[in-house]
Amino acid sequence: RGMAKTYEKVALIHVDAHCDTSDYKYVTHGTPFRRAVKENLLMCDKVWQIGLRGGGSTIDDFEWGARQGFKVVLATDCWHKSLVPLMEKIRNDIGDAPVYISFDIDALDP
């Protein structure tokens, strides 16, 4: 919301094991990006979720993001390889748009 005061909508790079798009009645750590879409804060075609692997997320949470235009890169697609090509793709996709970066350490947990 703070960035929206300056930039209106922003791109998102979200590195996490969980997609954080759950549809709970209450605000929780698992709901911020669904809420951001509902509040029209994100450029959905410039949202990248990297490292997702489940654990607390339902298949609908993953599919919901994809239906919004989110690009999802599963954890298994990141293991044992260079992330340089992925970062190039993301830079090309986002371009000069303002971007919010969210990094949750559990993206690195085994």
TACORJO-V97410 format. One record per helix or strand of 2 or more residues. SS is the DSSP state (h for helix, s for strand). FROM is the first residue (numbers start at 0). TO is the last residue. If there is no record, write none. Layout:
ss->(SS;SS)
from->(FROM;FROM)
to->(TO;TO)
This chain:
ss->(h;s;h;s;h;s;h;h;s;h)
from->(3;9;31;41;58;70;74;83;98;104)
to->(6;14;37;51;67;73;76;93;102;106)
